[in-house]
């Protein structure tokens, strides 16, 4: 019986199968890299706002505490967006005629809130509580990055689940004294693991990594 396929068909088949496997692996690698890239996460990309608010100016230059604007951060899951009245407490007296602050003055006069653009975005199926993290000794800069150095605010971390779980598995690496939670310049001491282990015990921090912790 005559041979149906040419002998080279075996070679072509092998090359095709190897090529398909290589393509699938390459596609998976590209997809993973894209998923972790700032293009998707918006990490390190300054966010334009209706008013170019500078944390660097307000926090570092003027020394304003986080809680002055984010009033509910210690008692609520949501840190809180300051009402226009909070801005006008100062800007009714300083820079009161600055053109860049016209949206603030208009908001105060009309009672219509400024439509700020969210910087740190979590999907709706993720539950996050600011107050519990503050109470357990996790500082603002641990998640939000060096806010005091940001002329325009950006998302400092990827906020992917893996990033969150890394902290939940080893909180001693990140925990700080409660008195230092709102200090934008705090740096971990050389013996952070030792101090962190003591604070984890003192603050009764649980290493919660089950799904229900964040997905409710």
Steps between C-alpha positions, in 0.01 A plus 500: 500500500634838398595744775226763540704776664842621399775421759543872562152507653640360825745787524230754419274350766770517766586859413132596503438344841816658646405836347149481643632424849752783470226740384269405789781544752603833346138621497462405868821687586392812310155490662653471847745783434219720366280422800777609737604802296416863590294510179241284678561581867557877446787465748735802516285696252407847635124553487369829365239660723251788455734695730875416497518413868855447629549271798865606501404863562228430756665211686874568480515878459202594720504201737128424475407169663326237286201499735424867444365415154436125528288529811347152509816297445518388865135406538376386161584270213524811281769761564269781393527772236514847656201727433571830331449676832818333627695653212344840558598499867841605374438628149244757606803683640801385295520469123136607505519652150721236334354404158586132552270494805196631314335152496535493881339841544222410257434174685480687831260759358269255324519208743585265210781260586821492300519180296838370616648207306564188707871419529520166681251272333381163630238286323151498652540137609791595731423613854754729663466674836726797571424519871605144584834541320565830679409341834738209436796727429511515122610847391359709218823485300510120516219486246490851355873546458697820568194725483694790649720504188217499247425831323226306322370185664555159344431140596822380659433124499339254259225416755494147360387223733852361521627834632233504772558136596875556537426746780232281658743208510784698658358811673811530716684636196265796464339576835602812691409660836152652492652835591689495167215392272442850360866601478580531127875488570507187719762241408524145640780452753791260432336246734158531339429127511565489874296814570232388256462161667448672835241740355317217323456332839419826682239610244360148466555495124366188329657365182172486310543350154168318450285615209221636722733759651480717189236339278164527674 
